[in-house]
Amino acid sequence: EDFVTAENMYKHASGAEKAAGKTWAAQARYMEGELVFRAFEKVSLDVSPKKLSAALKQKAKLLKEAQTIYVSVADFQDQRWGNAALYRVGQIFDGFAESLVNAPVPKNLPQDQQDAYRAALDEYVVQYQGAAVDAYTTGYQIVLKTQNYDEYTAKIRAALGRVARDKFPPELEARTKERTGDRAPAPDLITEVE
C-alpha cells in the first residue's frame, strides 16, 4: 500500500518535486515486484503429479505478474532501479528453470511414468532457460547502450556467463566495482579563488 502511495505521489508531482521523487518511486515499484517475487518463490513444485499442473500454472501466473511490474520500473527512468529490475526479470526465469530441473519425480510412479513426468518438466526447463537468456541479454544490451554500470550490471553479466557461455564467456578477471574509464569523473567546478 505504501508503495502504491509513493508511486501516486510521483505521478501527481511536477517539476523539481517529480525529479526528486523519481528514485523513490522507481524503488517503490521495484519493491512491489519483490512482493510478487516472494509469493512466486513460495509456490512449491514438490507436489503430487495431480497437483503439478496447478502449481506450474500458479508459478507461471506470478512470474508473469512480477515480470510486468519489474519491466514497468523502466517507466521511472531511474538507471539503478532499472538495472535491478532487468536483473530480477532474468533471475526469475532462471530460477524457475532451475526449480524445474531440481523438482523431485514422485517415486511411487512406474518408471515409464517417471520418465514422462521428467520429460514434461524438461520441456518447461528449456522454455524458461531461453526466456532467462533473452531477459539477461536484453538487460545487458540496455546497460551497454546507457553505459550505466553498477552492481546489477555485474550480476547480469555473471548470469550471462553462466547461462549463455557460448555467447558470453564467463569473465574470469577481477574488477573493482568502479571501473576506470566507464565515465569521466565530474569534479566540482572552481569558480573563485581566494
C-alpha positions as a LaTeX table, in Angstrom:
\begin{tabular}{lrrr}
\hline
Residue & $x$ (\AA) & $y$ (\AA) & $z$ (\AA) \\
\hline
Glu1 & 0.00 & 0.00 & 0.00 \\
Asp2 & 2.85 & 2.39 & 0.85 \\
Phe3 & 4.48 & 1.54 & $-2.48$ \\
Val4 & 1.34 & 2.49 & $-4.39$ \\
Thr5 & 1.11 & 5.72 & $-2.40$ \\
Ala6 & 4.71 & 6.61 & $-3.30$ \\
Glu7 & 4.04 & 5.92 & $-6.98$ \\
Asn8 & 0.85 & 8.00 & $-6.96$ \\
Met9 & 2.64 & 10.91 & $-5.30$ \\
Tyr10 & 5.27 & 10.74 & $-8.05$ \\
Lys11 & 2.66 & 10.60 & $-10.82$ \\
His12 & 0.88 & 13.67 & $-9.47$ \\
Ala13 & 4.04 & 15.68 & $-8.78$ \\
Ser14 & 5.60 & 18.10 & $-11.20$ \\
Gly15 & 8.86 & 19.89 & $-11.82$ \\
Ala16 & 11.59 & 19.61 & $-9.21$ \\
Glu17 & 9.37 & 17.61 & $-6.88$ \\
Lys18 & 8.85 & 14.97 & $-9.57$ \\
Ala19 & 12.56 & 14.84 & $-10.40$ \\
Ala20 & 13.44 & 14.46 & $-6.71$ \\
Gly21 & 10.93 & 11.63 & $-6.26$ \\
Lys22 & 11.94 & 9.60 & $-9.32$ \\
Thr23 & 14.34 & 7.29 & $-7.48$ \\
Trp24 & 11.89 & 6.67 & $-4.63$ \\
Ala25 & 9.04 & 5.92 & $-7.00$ \\
Ala26 & 11.21 & 3.53 & $-9.04$ \\
Gln27 & 12.30 & 1.80 & $-5.84$ \\
Ala28 & 8.69 & 1.53 & $-4.67$ \\
Arg29 & 7.66 & $-0.09$ & $-7.95$ \\
Tyr30 & 10.62 & $-2.47$ & $-7.74$ \\
Met31 & 9.61 & $-3.43$ & $-4.20$ \\
Glu32 & 6.09 & $-4.18$ & $-5.42$ \\
Gly33 & 7.71 & $-6.66$ & $-7.79$ \\
Glu34 & 9.65 & $-8.10$ & $-4.86$ \\
Leu35 & 6.39 & $-8.87$ & $-3.04$ \\
Val36 & 5.12 & $-10.84$ & $-6.03$ \\
Phe37 & 8.53 & $-12.48$ & $-6.42$ \\
Arg38 & 8.37 & $-13.69$ & $-2.80$ \\
Ala39 & 4.92 & $-15.19$ & $-3.43$ \\
Phe40 & 6.33 & $-16.85$ & $-6.58$ \\
Glu41 & 9.16 & $-18.40$ & $-4.56$ \\
Lys42 & 6.73 & $-19.83$ & $-2.01$ \\
Val43 & 4.88 & $-21.95$ & $-4.57$ \\
Ser44 & 6.41 & $-25.41$ & $-4.30$ \\
Leu45 & 6.80 & $-27.87$ & $-7.12$ \\
Asp46 & 7.25 & $-30.71$ & $-4.65$ \\
Val47 & 3.66 & $-31.84$ & $-5.17$ \\
Ser48 & 1.84 & $-34.91$ & $-6.40$ \\
Pro49 & 1.53 & $-35.38$ & $-10.17$ \\
Lys50 & $-2.14$ & $-34.42$ & $-9.97$ \\
Lys51 & $-1.26$ & $-31.07$ & $-8.38$ \\
Leu52 & 1.76 & $-30.29$ & $-10.56$ \\
Ser53 & $-0.23$ & $-28.62$ & $-13.33$ \\
Ala54 & $-1.93$ & $-26.27$ & $-10.86$ \\
Ala55 & 1.40 & $-25.45$ & $-9.16$ \\
Leu56 & 3.05 & $-24.73$ & $-12.53$ \\
Lys57 & 0.14 & $-22.51$ & $-13.58$ \\
Gln58 & 0.31 & $-20.60$ & $-10.28$ \\
Lys59 & 4.08 & $-20.07$ & $-10.60$ \\
Ala60 & 3.72 & $-19.01$ & $-14.25$ \\
Lys61 & 0.97 & $-16.54$ & $-13.32$ \\
Leu62 & 3.07 & $-15.00$ & $-10.54$ \\
Leu63 & 6.13 & $-14.94$ & $-12.80$ \\
Lys64 & 4.22 & $-13.00$ & $-15.46$ \\
Glu65 & 2.84 & $-10.60$ & $-12.85$ \\
Ala66 & 6.29 & $-9.96$ & $-11.38$ \\
Gln67 & 7.79 & $-9.54$ & $-14.84$ \\
Thr68 & 5.17 & $-6.91$ & $-15.73$ \\
Ile69 & 5.93 & $-4.97$ & $-12.56$ \\
Tyr70 & 9.71 & $-5.15$ & $-12.99$ \\
Val71 & 9.52 & $-4.09$ & $-16.65$ \\
Ser72 & 7.41 & $-1.09$ & $-15.62$ \\
Val73 & 10.24 & 0.14 & $-13.38$ \\
Ala74 & 11.82 & 1.48 & $-16.59$ \\
Asp75 & 8.96 & 4.00 & $-16.85$ \\
Phe76 & 10.55 & 5.93 & $-13.98$ \\
Gln77 & 13.83 & 6.30 & $-15.90$ \\
Asp78 & 15.98 & 5.63 & $-12.86$ \\
Gln79 & 19.05 & 3.75 & $-14.02$ \\
Arg80 & 19.92 & 1.94 & $-10.79$ \\
Trp81 & 16.45 & 0.54 & $-10.19$ \\
Gly82 & 16.02 & $-0.11$ & $-13.90$ \\
Asn83 & 19.16 & $-2.26$ & $-13.88$ \\
Ala84 & 17.99 & $-4.03$ & $-10.73$ \\
Ala85 & 14.65 & $-4.81$ & $-12.39$ \\
Leu86 & 16.33 & $-6.06$ & $-15.58$ \\
Tyr87 & 18.46 & $-8.39$ & $-13.50$ \\
Arg88 & 15.50 & $-9.65$ & $-11.48$ \\
Val89 & 13.45 & $-10.49$ & $-14.59$ \\
Gly90 & 16.24 & $-12.74$ & $-15.84$ \\
Gln91 & 16.72 & $-14.17$ & $-12.37$ \\
Ile92 & 13.05 & $-15.12$ & $-12.08$ \\
Phe93 & 13.11 & $-17.08$ & $-15.34$ \\
Asp94 & 16.47 & $-18.61$ & $-14.48$ \\
Gly95 & 15.31 & $-19.61$ & $-11.02$ \\
Phe96 & 12.09 & $-21.10$ & $-12.33$ \\
Ala97 & 14.02 & $-23.22$ & $-14.82$ \\
Glu98 & 16.37 & $-24.32$ & $-12.04$ \\
Ser99 & 13.48 & $-25.26$ & $-9.75$ \\
Leu100 & 12.04 & $-27.38$ & $-12.56$ \\
Val101 & 15.38 & $-29.13$ & $-13.04$ \\
Asn102 & 15.51 & $-29.88$ & $-9.31$ \\
Ala103 & 11.84 & $-30.80$ & $-8.94$ \\
Pro104 & 11.56 & $-34.30$ & $-7.50$ \\
Val105 & 9.95 & $-37.04$ & $-9.55$ \\
Pro106 & 7.39 & $-38.98$ & $-7.49$ \\
Lys107 & 8.94 & $-42.29$ & $-6.50$ \\
Asn108 & 5.60 & $-44.12$ & $-6.35$ \\
Leu109 & 5.13 & $-43.92$ & $-10.13$ \\
Pro110 & 6.18 & $-46.68$ & $-12.52$ \\
Gln111 & 9.43 & $-45.94$ & $-14.38$ \\
Asp112 & 7.71 & $-45.07$ & $-17.66$ \\
Gln113 & 5.51 & $-42.51$ & $-15.90$ \\
Gln114 & 8.52 & $-41.11$ & $-14.03$ \\
Asp115 & 10.24 & $-40.64$ & $-17.40$ \\
Ala116 & 7.16 & $-38.94$ & $-18.86$ \\
Tyr117 & 6.91 & $-36.72$ & $-15.78$ \\
Arg118 & 10.58 & $-35.66$ & $-16.11$ \\
Ala119 & 10.18 & $-35.12$ & $-19.89$ \\
Ala120 & 7.19 & $-32.85$ & $-19.27$ \\
Leu121 & 9.18 & $-30.82$ & $-16.75$ \\
Asp122 & 12.18 & $-30.65$ & $-19.11$ \\
Glu123 & 10.03 & $-29.03$ & $-21.81$ \\
Tyr124 & 9.33 & $-26.17$ & $-19.42$ \\
Val125 & 13.01 & $-26.03$ & $-18.41$ \\
Val126 & 14.07 & $-25.32$ & $-21.99$ \\
Gln127 & 11.37 & $-22.67$ & $-22.38$ \\
Tyr128 & 12.26 & $-20.82$ & $-19.20$ \\
Gln129 & 16.03 & $-21.10$ & $-19.67$ \\
Gly130 & 15.57 & $-19.49$ & $-23.08$ \\
Ala131 & 13.48 & $-16.73$ & $-21.53$ \\
Ala132 & 16.20 & $-16.16$ & $-18.91$ \\
Val133 & 18.88 & $-15.82$ & $-21.60$ \\
Asp134 & 16.66 & $-13.40$ & $-23.53$ \\
Ala135 & 15.93 & $-11.31$ & $-20.43$ \\
Tyr136 & 19.57 & $-11.14$ & $-19.34$ \\
Thr137 & 20.71 & $-10.35$ & $-22.91$ \\
Thr138 & 18.16 & $-7.56$ & $-23.25$ \\
Gly139 & 19.20 & $-6.16$ & $-19.89$ \\
Tyr140 & 22.87 & $-6.28$ & $-20.82$ \\
Gln141 & 22.26 & $-4.59$ & $-24.17$ \\
Ile142 & 20.36 & $-1.78$ & $-22.43$ \\
Val143 & 23.17 & $-1.38$ & $-19.91$ \\
Leu144 & 25.76 & $-1.17$ & $-22.68$ \\
Lys145 & 23.63 & 1.36 & $-24.55$ \\
Thr146 & 23.13 & 3.59 & $-21.50$ \\
Gln147 & 26.66 & 2.99 & $-20.17$ \\
Asn148 & 25.27 & 2.71 & $-16.68$ \\
Tyr149 & 27.48 & 0.19 & $-14.91$ \\
Asp150 & 26.71 & $-0.86$ & $-11.36$ \\
Glu151 & 26.45 & $-3.98$ & $-9.21$ \\
Tyr152 & 23.41 & $-5.17$ & $-11.19$ \\
Thr153 & 25.38 & $-4.88$ & $-14.42$ \\
Ala154 & 27.95 & $-7.24$ & $-12.92$ \\
Lys155 & 25.19 & $-9.63$ & $-11.83$ \\
Ile156 & 23.61 & $-9.60$ & $-15.29$ \\
Arg157 & 26.98 & $-10.25$ & $-16.93$ \\
Ala158 & 27.83 & $-13.05$ & $-14.49$ \\
Ala159 & 24.45 & $-14.68$ & $-15.11$ \\
Leu160 & 25.01 & $-14.50$ & $-18.86$ \\
Gly161 & 28.39 & $-16.14$ & $-18.39$ \\
Arg162 & 26.61 & $-18.97$ & $-16.60$ \\
Val163 & 23.51 & $-19.49$ & $-18.78$ \\
Ala164 & 24.84 & $-18.48$ & $-22.21$ \\
Arg165 & 28.53 & $-19.40$ & $-22.14$ \\
Asp166 & 28.71 & $-19.72$ & $-25.91$ \\
Lys167 & 27.76 & $-16.07$ & $-26.50$ \\
Phe168 & 29.01 & $-14.59$ & $-23.23$ \\
Pro169 & 32.05 & $-16.46$ & $-21.91$ \\
Pro170 & 32.41 & $-16.05$ & $-18.15$ \\
Glu171 & 34.56 & $-13.12$ & $-17.15$ \\
Leu172 & 37.39 & $-14.56$ & $-15.13$ \\
Glu173 & 39.24 & $-11.35$ & $-14.37$ \\
Ala174 & 38.74 & $-9.46$ & $-11.16$ \\
Arg175 & 37.40 & $-5.93$ & $-11.38$ \\
Thr176 & 36.64 & $-3.29$ & $-8.86$ \\
Lys177 & 33.07 & $-2.10$ & $-8.59$ \\
Glu178 & 34.03 & 1.24 & $-10.07$ \\
Arg179 & 35.65 & 0.72 & $-13.43$ \\
Thr180 & 38.12 & 3.30 & $-14.60$ \\
Gly181 & 37.12 & 4.64 & $-17.98$ \\
Asp182 & 33.43 & 3.92 & $-17.63$ \\
Arg183 & 32.72 & 7.57 & $-17.09$ \\
Ala184 & 34.97 & 10.51 & $-16.63$ \\
Pro185 & 34.83 & 11.90 & $-13.10$ \\
Ala186 & 32.84 & 15.10 & $-12.71$ \\
Pro187 & 34.84 & 17.22 & $-10.26$ \\
Asp188 & 33.32 & 20.32 & $-8.73$ \\
Leu189 & 33.94 & 23.36 & $-10.89$ \\
Ile190 & 36.06 & 26.03 & $-9.14$ \\
Thr191 & 34.51 & 29.41 & $-9.73$ \\
Glu192 & 36.51 & 31.53 & $-7.31$ \\
Val193 & 39.99 & 31.51 & $-5.82$ \\
Glu194 & 40.81 & 33.38 & $-2.63$ \\
\hline
\end{tabular}
